């Protein structure tokens, strides 16, 4: 089983959620339709489109595939299409944005091929995005390291039988609860980012301070080590490891708080960076 890398790409200020699946990008059909038509109800537009176009309706099973996608409400299964499927959908949508969108698809695909050939290129691009948003350079370096640690962990999950999507989310929640005594949703709500972002999703780690990032790395790196040392197989056992790894970081967090007299977990977020100062909620 191949890990499904998820993310959001922008087309003319429209967020297009995407999933890396079977060696290529798959795009959320609803997001594409909304970007091309401006419809406030893309689900209804898709239904109408399929009624208008008998051929696309007949072949919809080949055009759209249901995949796990990160949304504001958590990981959900949504209809996604690869480039060929999206191009077929575009044929059924009268939109002046059709040609620009085709060029955008080509660019996104080319960039991903470059990243496969040179994995460091993806990291450089991500670093540039954070710099543009105004994150401090020292924070960016920790964030990049945290991404690498997370990738090591998810590779172990893949090898050891965890399913991408819900099971990955549950394992992550176990780690965060062990480390910070809060699940991901509760943590987001604490930072005031639980319901922010339109069709996009706020990444909790993008709103962590230095110490929060470091403890998250410790929790995930420890969990990876536990998986390897125990040679864990199967979701129930992986879940136990995840809680154990998180609790290692949780004990470290408590030691830090005892010595400093201050809580590690902060309500600060970075929503205001592009406009200036960091927000405190």
C-alpha positions in Angstrom: 0.0 0.0 0.0 1.3 3.4 -0.9 1.0 6.3 1.4 -1.4 9.0 0.3 0.2 12.4 0.6 -2.4 15.1 0.9 -2.2 18.8 0.4 -3.8 22.0 -1.0 -2.8 23.8 -4.1 -4.0 27.3 -5.2 -5.6 28.1 -8.5 -6.5 31.8 -8.7 -7.0 32.0 -4.9 -9.2 28.9 -4.9 -8.0 26.0 -2.7 -7.9 22.7 -4.6 -7.4 19.8 -2.2 -5.3 16.9 -3.7 -4.1 13.5 -2.8 -0.9 11.7 -4.1 -2.2 8.3 -4.9 -0.7 5.5 -7.0 2.1 7.7 -8.3 0.1 10.8 -9.3 -2.1 13.7 -8.0 -5.8 13.2 -7.6 -7.9 16.4 -7.2 -11.1 16.8 -5.2 -13.8 17.2 -7.9 -15.9 19.5 -5.8 -13.0 21.9 -5.4 -12.3 21.9 -9.2 -15.9 22.6 -10.1 -16.2 25.4 -7.5 -13.0 27.0 -8.9 -14.2 26.8 -12.5 -17.8 27.8 -12.0 -17.9 29.9 -8.8 -20.8 27.7 -7.6 -21.7 27.8 -4.0 -23.1 24.3 -4.2 -20.6 22.3 -6.3 -22.3 19.0 -5.3 -25.5 20.1 -7.0 -23.6 21.4 -10.0 -21.9 18.0 -10.4 -25.3 16.2 -10.3 -26.7 18.6 -12.9 -23.5 18.2 -15.1 -24.0 14.4 -15.0 -27.6 14.7 -16.0 -26.7 17.0 -18.9 -23.8 14.8 -20.1 -24.8 11.2 -20.5 -21.3 10.1 -21.5 -19.6 11.5 -18.5 -22.3 10.1 -16.2 -21.9 6.6 -17.8 -18.1 6.7 -17.2 -18.2 8.4 -13.8 -16.8 5.4 -12.1 -13.6 5.6 -14.2 -13.4 9.4 -13.9 -13.9 9.8 -10.1 -12.4 7.7 -7.3 -13.2 8.0 -3.7 -10.1 8.8 -1.6 -9.3 9.9 2.0 -9.0 13.7 2.0 -8.2 16.0 5.0 -11.1 18.4 5.6 -12.1 20.9 8.3 -14.1 18.1 9.9 -11.2 15.6 9.8 -10.3 12.9 7.2 -13.3 12.2 4.9 -13.7 10.2 1.8 -14.4 12.4 -1.3 -14.6 12.0 -5.0 -11.3 12.7 -6.7 -10.0 12.6 -10.3 -6.6 12.5 -11.8 -5.5 14.8 -14.6 -7.2 12.8 -17.3 -10.4 12.7 -15.4 -10.3 16.5 -14.6 -9.7 17.3 -18.3 -12.8 15.2 -19.2 -14.9 17.1 -16.5 -13.6 20.4 -17.9 -15.1 19.5 -21.3 -18.6 19.5 -19.6 -18.1 22.9 -17.9 -18.5 26.1 -19.9 -16.0 28.3 -18.2 -13.6 31.0 -19.3 -11.2 29.5 -16.7 -10.9 26.2 -18.6 -7.7 26.9 -20.5 -5.9 28.6 -17.5 -6.9 25.6 -15.4 -5.4 23.1 -17.9 -2.1 25.1 -17.8 -2.3 25.0 -14.0 -2.7 21.2 -14.0 0.3 20.8 -16.2 2.4 23.0 -13.9 1.3 21.1 -10.8 2.1 17.8 -12.4 5.5 18.9 -13.6 6.5 20.2 -10.2 5.6 16.9 -8.6 7.7 15.0 -11.1 10.6 17.3 -10.2 10.1 16.6 -6.5 10.2 12.9 -7.1 13.5 13.2 -8.9 14.9 15.5 -6.3 13.2 15.2 -2.9 15.1 18.1 -1.5 13.4 20.3 -4.0 10.1 19.8 -2.2 11.6 20.8 1.1 13.1 23.9 -0.5 9.8 24.9 -2.0 8.1 24.4 1.4 10.8 26.5 3.1 10.2 29.2 0.6 6.4 29.2 1.3 7.0 29.6 5.0 9.4 32.4 4.4 6.9 34.2 2.2 4.3 33.9 4.9 6.7 35.5 7.4 7.7 32.7 9.7 11.0 33.1 11.6 13.9 31.3 10.0 14.7 29.4 13.1 11.1 28.1 13.4 11.2 27.1 9.7 14.2 24.9 10.3 12.5 23.1 13.1 9.3 22.7 11.0 11.3 21.2 8.2 13.0 18.7 10.6 9.6 17.9 12.0 8.3 17.0 8.5 11.2 14.6 8.0 10.5 12.9 11.3 6.8 12.6 10.4 7.7 11.0 7.1 9.9 8.4 8.9 7.0 7.6 11.1 4.4 7.3 8.4 6.7 5.0 6.4 6.8 2.7 9.4 3.0 2.8 9.6 2.7 1.9 6.0 5.1 -1.1 6.4 3.4 -2.3 9.5 -0.2 -2.4 8.3 -1.9 0.9 9.2 -4.4 2.2 6.7 -4.0 5.7 5.3 -6.7 8.1 6.4 -8.7 7.2 9.5 -6.1 4.9 11.1 -3.3 7.4 10.6 -5.5 10.1 12.2 -6.2 7.9 15.2 -2.5 7.1 15.7 -1.6 10.7 15.4 -4.3 11.6 18.0 -2.9 9.0 20.4 0.6 10.6 20.1 -0.7 14.1 20.6 -2.9 13.1 23.6 0.1 11.3 25.2 2.4 14.3 24.7 0.0 17.2 25.3 -3.1 15.7 27.0 -5.1 17.0 24.1 -6.2 15.4 20.9 -5.7 17.2 17.6 -9.1 18.8 17.4 -9.0 19.9 21.0 -5.5 21.3 20.5 -6.7 23.2 17.4 -9.7 24.6 19.3 -7.4 25.7 22.1 -5.3 27.7 19.6 -8.4 29.1 17.9 -7.8 27.5 14.5 -10.5 24.8 14.7 -12.9 26.5 12.3 -10.6 28.6 10.2 -9.5 28.3 6.6 -12.5 28.2 4.2 -12.1 25.1 2.0 -8.6 24.6 3.2 -7.5 23.2 6.5 -5.2 24.7 9.1 -2.3 22.4 10.0 -1.9 22.4 13.8 1.9 22.2 13.5 2.0 25.4 11.5 0.7 27.1 14.6 3.0 25.5 17.2 5.8 27.4 18.9 9.4 26.1 19.0 8.9 24.0 22.2 5.7 22.5 20.9 7.4 21.5 17.7 10.3 20.0 19.5 8.1 17.9 21.7 6.0 16.7 18.8 9.2 15.6 17.0 10.3 13.8 20.2 7.0 12.0 20.4 6.9 10.9 16.8 10.6 9.9 16.7 10.1 7.9 19.9 7.1 6.2 18.4 9.1 5.3 15.3 11.8 3.8 17.5 9.3 1.8 19.5 7.7 0.4 16.4 11.1 -0.8 15.1 12.3 -2.1 18.5 9.1 -4.0 19.1 8.7 -5.0 15.5 5.0 -4.0 15.9 2.4 -5.3 13.4 -1.2 -4.3 13.0 -3.3 -1.3 14.0 -4.2 -2.2 17.6 -0.5 -2.7 18.6 0.6 0.4 16.6 -2.0 2.3 18.6 -0.4 1.2 21.9 3.0 2.2 20.6 1.7 5.6 19.6 0.3 6.3 23.1 3.6 5.1 24.7 5.7 7.3 22.4 3.5 10.3 23.1 3.7 9.7 26.8 7.5 9.9 26.7 7.2 13.4 25.3 4.5 14.1 27.8 6.8 13.3 30.7 9.4 15.5 29.3 6.9 18.3 28.9 5.9 18.0 32.6 9.5 18.2 33.6 10.0 21.3 31.6 6.9 22.9 33.1 8.0 21.9 36.6 11.4 23.6 36.2 10.2 26.7 34.4 6.9 27.1 36.2 5.2 27.8 32.9 3.0 25.7 30.6 4.6 24.5 27.4 1.3 24.4 25.4 0.5 27.9 24.1 -2.7 29.4 22.8 -0.7 31.4 20.3 -1.2 30.9 16.6 0.3 32.2 13.4 -2.8 33.3 11.6 -1.7 37.0 11.5 1.8 36.5 10.1 1.0 37.6 6.6 -0.6 40.7 8.0 2.1 41.4 10.5 2.2 40.3 14.1 1.5 36.8 15.5 -2.0 36.4 17.0 -2.5 35.5 20.6 -5.8 33.9 21.4 
